[in-house]
Amino acid sequence: MTIEGTLLEYLTDMRKWFGQGFNPHLPELKLSRLAGYIDGYLAARIQLGSPDKLANEFFAWLTERGDHPQEGWEAKLLRDFNGDEAAAIRKLLDLAAEFTRLKGLVPG
């Protein structure tokens, strides 16, 4: 089964909505909600026989940068931003945007 869209596309859209009154992808700014969204999305893609290879490359890239240590990216970002969940979410979305730019997937 082929599935349209990638996690990075969803994160890009989520980033566009970030800071506006309502984000249809993340109505509550909780890092645990975002992590659950990502984990559920990736698990569903695997179950449907269409793993999101680009997402796997993104998390490998985070690991290479040191932003996905053994404890997980969520714990690291929360620590880096002293528990500020909105700032941690913004950083993950910014990292996703940087990755897509480096891969030449989106302009700017």
Buried (B, 14 or more C-beta within 10 A) or exposed (E): EEEEEBBBBBBBBBBEBBEEEEBEBBEEBEBEBBBEBBEEBBEEBEEEEEBBEBBEEBBEBBEEEEBBEEEEBBBBBBEEBEEBBEBBBBBBBEBBBEBBEEEEBEEE
